[in-house]
Amino acid sequence: MNQIILLKNRPDGKPQLSDFEFTKEEKPQPQDGEVLLKSKYVSVDPYLRGRMRDVASYIDPFELNEPLQSNIIAEVVTSNNSNFNEGDFVNGMLKWKEFQVSDGKGLNKVDGDKASLSAYLGILGLTGLTAHISLDKIADLKKGETLLVSGASGAVGSTVGQIGKIKGCRVVGIAGSDEKLTLMKDKFGFDEGINYKTTKNMNEAVAKACPNGVDVYYDNVGGEILDAAMNNINKNGRVINCGAISLYNETGPQTGPRYEGIFVKKTVLMQGFLVRDHVKEFGPATQQLLEWLNDGKLTYSETIVDGFENIPQAFLDLFEGKNKGKMVVQIY
Amino acid sequence: MNQIILLKNRPDGKPQLSDFEFTKEEKPQPQDGEVLLKSKYVSVDPYLRGRMRDVASYIDPFELNEPLQSNIIAEVVTSNNSNFNEGDFVNGMLKWKEFQVSDGKGLNKVDGDKASLSAYLGILGLTGLTAHISLDKIADLKKGETLLVSGASGAVGSTVGQIGKIKGCRVVGIAGSDEKLTLMKDKFGFDEGINYKTTKNMNEAVAKACPNGVDVYYDNVGGEILDAAMNNINKNGRVINCGAISLYNETGPQTGPRYEGIFVKKTVLMQGFLVRDHVKEFGPATQQLLEWLNDGKLTYSETIVDGFENIPQAFLDLFEGKNKGKMVVQIY
C-alpha cells in the first residue's frame, strides 16, 4: 500500500496537524511512457501556506481531500519512458505520496555526484535560484554597500547573505535566536546579526548594525521588520520582497506605517520576486551556484527530518522557526 | 523698494497665510559679472511644503526669516554678465523677490517664441520632465496596458495621461471634481475618470474603470487612493511614487494596509522618483516634449494667478485642489 497526505481542512490562521489527513491507496503501476517514482527528499516551504487558501494567486490553490504537492527529489524505480533509467534521481513538483507515476513532464534529472541530493531542493534548487536571480535582477549590489537580510539563517536568507559577501557588501542578518546569529556569522560569514525576538526597538537595532544605512533590504518576513528597514533605508535603496512569513497566518487585514513619503524622498525601489517567473535563467544561475559551491564561496545548512509521516509537522515547524536553513524531509 | 516673501513659521499641519511674511528691502544692484532679474512667473509646487519642515531631505529645508524659493521665469533687466543680454528670459531656482541679482549660475535661457514663457515652468519644465522621464525609466508602458493616474488633472498627472495615450494605453484618471474629470477627458484624452470626492468605494470604482486591472499606477497623492490602486494591481504591475500630497500636511505617523503580500504575489515594482536625480536627461527629454507639443500630441492647462502678493495664497490653494494644471503666479 502507498501512503498519501491530503489537505483535509483549509487552515484558519496557523495550520495544525488536524488540517492534514494520512490515507492509503494501491501502489500505482506505470503505463507505457511513464515512470514509477519513489519520493526520497520532500521540500517543505512557507509559500505552501498560500496554496492552502481558496484564493486565486500566482499558483493554483490545493484542492480539499487531494494530495498536497511540493518539490520532491525522487528515485526512478521502474521506467517505461526512454528518457529515464531505473536508478535516476529527478526533481519535480510532485505529490505528497511515497510512490507515484509520472509521464516525465516537468521532471529534471539531478546528479548526486556533483552535490548531495537534498542540495537540489535548496542551494541548487528554488531557494538558491531565488537568492541569486532576485539579487541579480533587482538589487544590483555594489561593493561597499550595506545589505540587510531577514530570515537570515533560512535557506534563502543565508544564500543571499553569502552572495552579498561575494559582491563585497557589508551584510547584516536578522534572525530569531542567538544560535541562528552564531550560525550566520560563523558559517555564512555575515558581518553582524540582530535577534529580533530579544530586541525591543528594531529601528534602533538596525540603525546601530547599519551605521551607513541600508542600501538593500532583502525581505523574507514583512511586517515590523520591514518597517525597521524602511526607516533606515538610504537614498536609492532597493527592497526585494521575497516573502512575508510574518503575515501568512494572519486572517484579517494587516496595517502598518505608510511608506509613500519614504519612497519619494529616498527614491526607493521595492519589488516582489517569484522565482518561477524566471525559468529561462535557471540553467546559467544553477551553474553559477554550483561554481560558487565548488569554490567554497557558498555553503548551506539544512534541517533534515526523517520519515514520510513527519512531513506535516516539518511544515508546521517552519512557522515556529525550528529549521536552520532548508527544511527537508528524508524518506528511506 | 523690493518686495520679498519670507518663511515666518514652520507650519504645523496645513500651512496658513500667517506662516509667510512680506517685507521690503532696497532694490539690489548687480555687480560685475552679475545680472539683475525681475521675476515674471513664479512656480508654486506641493513639494515646497516639505522644505518648510526642519528635517533633512533630498533638498535643504527653508530657513526661518529667509526668502522662500521656487522655479521662477525672470527677465534680465540689467546685465553685467556677457552670457546674458537685457531682455533675455531665464529659468532658475530663485528667491521669492520681485527683483534679485544672480551671478548666472543655474540659470537657463528660455525662448518665448517656441512656447509661452509659463510653459517652461510646466509642460517644458520640471513637471513635464517628471512625467516623461519617470514613465520612461520606471513604467515601460506597453500598448494596450491600463495606466491609472491620480492627481490626473494636475500638471504632472495630465501630462502622464497624455503620454499614456501616445503609447497606446487605456488611461484612467482620478481627480476631485466633475469639472476636472471633464477637462481630463475632453482636453487631455483620458478614457475614463473617477471623482474620488463623490466615490464611496474607491476599490470598486477603480475595478469598474479598469476592467483589465491596473498595469501601471502613477501616484501623485498616496493614501487611500494608492490602496485602491494596489488592490487592483495586475501581475508585474508598476507603481511610480511621484508625490503623496494627501500626506504632506499630516503631523503624526500615518498607517494603512500592508502591501507585502501583494508585492510578492503580483511581483509588483514600486519606485519613488525625483526629477532632480535625472538632470542628464533633461536636454533630450525637453526636446521630446517640445516635439509632442508642436505636433499637437501634448497640451497643457495652467492656473495663472496675478500678482506677487498672491504667491502664498496660490501655494495654499494647491492643497485645496483649486488649481487646474500647473499653478503659476504672474508678476507684471
Interface residues (C-beta under 8 A of the other chain):
Chain A: G50 S57 Y58 D219 G222 G223 L226 K235 N241 C242 G243 A244 L247 P253 Q254 T255 G256 P257 R258 E260 G261 I262 F263 V264 K265 K266 T267 V268 L269 M270 Q271 G272 F273 L274 D277
Chain B: G50 S57 Y58 D219 G222 G223 L226 K235 N241 C242 G243 A244 L247 P253 Q254 T255 G256 P257 R258 E260 G261 I262 F263 V264 K265 K266 T267 V268 L269 M270 Q271 G272 F273 L274 D277
